[in-house]
Amino acid sequence: MDLIIRYDPKADILVIKLREGAIKDEELLDSDVVLGLDKEGRIAVLEIWEASKRGLLKALVDLASERKEVAELILREAHADSA
């Protein structure tokens, strides 16, 4: 399964799904972070409330931009090598 990241701007909740499967239990880390645990007790889902106030949205946008730039560089180099 690929990592799934969703953001609800109205609720300001960032959800990161790490693995498939039903959530058996939840653990509150602090007032704004909830871990969803599967039947083996592994973290399956991470919910972060008030994500924009924590600066997480900016960090995700920066990471996405960086990954895009790296991918574009690799494609350019591969294209140059084949020419």
Secondary structure, DSSP 8 states (H G I E B T S, - for coil): ---EEEEETTTTEEEEE-S-S---EEEEEETTEEEEE-TTS-EEEEEEETTTTTTHHHHHHHHHHHHHHHHHHHHHHHHHHH-
